[in-house]
Amino acid sequence: MKTKEEIRQQVWQALERQKIARFPGAQGRIPNFIGAESCAKRLAQTRHWKAAQFLKVNPDSPQRSIRQRALAEGKTIYMAVPRLRGARPFIELDPKKLKCSPYAASSIKGAGQYGRLVALEDVPKIDLVVCGSVAVNRQGARVGKGGGYSDLEFALLTEEKKIGPKTPIVSSVHPLQLIDDEIPMTEHDIPLNAVATPDEILEMIPRFRRPKGIDWSILDEEKIAEIPLLGNRRERR
């Protein structure tokens, strides 16, 4: 079985070799790609999307069209502050309160400028989780860029009962990111219920267990120190 890093390099290189990656390139990122906008249209046709009012969405460029569409349809978005910094580590984008267009608010800069910072306990129960991926397979396994923040955000929201055991988790990718390889999954990795490509929606039968909360065994003192929320939670354990 390939390691996660081998899978990342394989996908990043394929996207750049075939000139699918958009500026500033794929390497080291949740890669933006040609056709990302079509993924939002596909996702909007799903039952997961239609039933959702409160979404937790990653801040990366390939999912910007998803954020824009959600806001345009009156859905409220929650995005994590980079590296979960501060006492209020989530940004709320409520279209009823925004003083800008959905397009302006959907960028990382716009979200920070027009959104409202909220604490973990002030996030409502999430109806749909959208995460960025470097690679996915048809079994619902995914590989992120390696920082572990998406998994940590999910664990925190799950522990706080903002994400339930049946809350759908989806991602959007280019077909080059949909691989046949087996992807190593650990107890803290997020599995997917569906994947949107520019051409189709792939529904996955859940095969992997979801994280039930924070796995303290994988967090070093440096990461705990840089995220105030973690330090506070550890003190209350």
C-alpha positions in Angstrom: 0.0 0.0 0.0 1.3 3.5 -0.8 1.8 6.0 1.9 -0.3 9.1 2.1 2.7 11.2 1.1 3.3 9.0 -1.9 -0.3 9.4 -2.9 -0.1 13.2 -2.5 2.9 13.5 -4.7 1.3 11.2 -7.3 -1.8 13.4 -7.5 0.0 16.8 -7.3 2.4 15.8 -10.1 -0.4 14.4 -12.3 -2.5 17.7 -11.9 0.6 19.8 -12.8 1.8 17.5 -15.6 -1.6 17.6 -17.3 -2.0 21.3 -16.7 -5.2 20.9 -14.7 -4.0 22.7 -11.6 -4.7 26.4 -11.4 -2.5 29.1 -10.0 -0.5 28.9 -7.7 0.0 25.2 -8.5 -0.9 21.9 -6.8 2.1 21.1 -4.7 1.6 21.3 -1.0 -2.0 22.4 -1.3 -5.6 21.3 -1.5 -5.3 21.8 -5.3 -7.5 24.2 -7.2 -8.4 22.8 -10.6 -10.1 23.4 -13.9 -13.7 22.4 -13.5 -14.1 23.2 -9.8 -17.1 25.4 -10.5 -19.0 22.4 -12.1 -18.5 20.4 -8.9 -20.7 23.0 -7.0 -23.5 22.5 -9.6 -23.3 18.7 -9.1 -23.3 18.9 -5.4 -26.3 21.2 -5.4 -28.3 18.4 -7.0 -27.8 16.0 -4.1 -30.1 15.2 -1.2 -27.3 16.0 1.2 -27.2 19.6 -0.1 -30.9 20.2 -0.5 -31.6 19.1 3.1 -28.8 21.3 4.6 -29.1 24.7 6.1 -25.9 24.9 8.2 -22.7 23.9 6.5 -19.1 23.5 7.7 -16.9 24.2 4.7 -13.2 24.3 4.3 -11.6 27.6 3.2 -9.6 26.4 0.2 -9.9 27.8 -3.3 -11.4 24.7 -5.1 -14.4 24.9 -2.8 -15.0 28.6 -3.3 -17.8 28.0 -5.8 -19.5 25.7 -3.2 -19.3 28.4 -0.6 -20.7 31.0 -3.0 -23.6 28.8 -4.1 -24.5 28.0 -0.5 -24.6 31.6 0.5 -26.6 32.5 -2.7 -29.1 29.8 -1.7 -29.5 31.2 1.8 -27.5 28.6 3.6 -25.2 29.6 6.5 -21.5 28.6 6.4 -19.0 27.9 9.1 -15.3 28.0 8.3 -12.4 27.4 10.7 -10.0 30.2 11.3 -6.6 29.2 10.0 -4.9 26.8 12.4 -7.9 27.3 14.8 -6.3 30.3 16.4 -8.0 32.4 19.1 -10.9 31.9 21.5 -13.4 32.2 18.6 -11.9 29.8 16.0 -14.8 29.7 13.5 -16.1 32.2 11.0 -19.9 32.4 10.5 -21.1 33.6 7.1 -24.9 34.2 7.5 -26.3 35.4 4.1 -29.0 37.3 6.0 -26.4 39.4 7.8 -23.7 39.8 5.1 -23.1 43.3 3.7 -21.5 42.0 0.5 -22.2 39.6 -2.3 -22.0 35.9 -1.9 -19.0 36.0 -4.3 -17.1 38.5 -2.2 -17.8 36.6 1.1 -16.8 33.2 -0.5 -13.1 34.0 -0.7 -10.8 33.4 2.2 -10.1 37.2 2.4 -13.8 38.0 2.1 -14.8 35.6 4.8 -12.4 37.1 7.2 -13.5 40.6 6.3 -17.3 40.1 6.3 -17.9 37.1 8.5 -18.4 37.0 12.2 -16.0 35.1 14.6 -17.8 32.6 16.8 -16.8 30.2 19.6 -17.1 26.5 19.2 -20.1 26.4 21.5 -21.9 29.0 19.4 -21.8 26.9 16.2 -25.2 25.3 15.5 -25.7 21.6 14.7 -24.1 21.1 11.3 -26.2 19.6 8.5 -23.4 19.0 5.9 -19.6 18.9 6.1 -17.7 19.9 2.9 -13.9 19.2 3.0 -11.1 19.7 0.6 -9.0 16.7 -0.5 -5.8 16.0 -2.3 -7.0 12.4 -3.2 -10.1 10.2 -2.7 -11.1 6.7 -3.6 -14.4 5.0 -4.3 -14.5 3.5 -0.8 -14.8 6.9 0.8 -11.2 7.3 2.0 -9.5 10.6 1.5 -6.1 12.2 1.8 -5.7 15.9 2.9 -2.6 18.0 2.5 -1.1 16.6 5.7 -1.6 19.3 8.3 -4.3 17.4 10.1 -6.5 20.5 10.7 -9.6 19.2 8.9 -9.6 16.1 11.0 -9.1 18.1 14.2 -11.9 20.5 13.3 -14.2 17.6 12.7 -13.1 16.0 16.0 -13.8 19.2 18.0 -17.2 19.7 16.4 -18.1 16.0 16.9 -17.0 16.1 20.6 -19.2 19.2 21.0 -22.1 17.3 19.4 -22.3 19.9 16.5 -21.6 17.0 14.0 -23.6 13.8 14.5 -22.9 10.2 13.5 -25.0 10.6 10.4 -24.0 14.1 9.3 -23.0 13.7 5.6 -19.4 14.4 4.7 -18.6 15.3 1.1 -15.7 16.5 -1.0 -15.1 17.9 -4.5 -12.2 16.8 -6.7 -11.0 16.6 -10.3 -11.1 13.0 -11.8 -7.3 12.9 -11.5 -7.8 13.1 -7.8 -10.1 10.0 -7.8 -7.7 7.1 -7.5 -7.9 3.4 -7.5 -5.2 2.9 -4.9 -6.1 1.8 -1.4 -5.7 4.8 1.0 -4.5 4.2 4.5 -7.1 5.4 7.0 -6.5 5.8 10.8 -9.0 6.3 13.6 -8.7 10.1 13.3 -9.2 10.4 9.5 -12.5 11.6 8.1 -14.3 9.2 5.7 -16.6 10.5 2.9 -20.2 9.9 2.1 -20.1 11.4 -1.4 -17.7 13.0 -3.8 -18.5 15.6 -6.5 -16.4 15.7 -9.7 -17.2 18.1 -12.6 -19.0 15.2 -14.3 -20.7 13.2 -11.6 -21.7 12.5 -8.0 -20.2 9.4 -6.4 -22.1 8.1 -3.4 -20.1 6.0 -1.0 -21.3 3.2 1.2 -19.7 4.0 4.6 -16.9 1.6 5.2 -14.7 3.4 7.7 -15.5 4.5 11.3 -15.7 8.2 11.9 -13.6 9.9 14.6 -15.7 10.3 17.8 -13.6 13.1 19.2 -10.0 14.3 19.8 -7.3 11.7 19.6 -4.9 13.3 22.2 -2.3 10.6 21.5 -1.4 12.2 18.1 -1.2 15.8 19.4 2.2 17.1 20.5 2.7 19.9 23.0 3.6 22.4 20.2 0.2 21.9 18.5 -1.7 22.0 21.7 0.1 25.3 22.7 -0.7 27.0 19.4 -4.4 26.2 19.6 -6.0 27.7 22.7 -9.1 25.6 22.4 -7.1 22.4 22.8 -5.3 23.7 25.9 -8.6 24.7 27.5 -10.2 21.3 26.7 -7.2 19.4 28.1 -7.5 21.3 31.3 -11.1 20.3 31.6 -10.6 16.6 31.0 
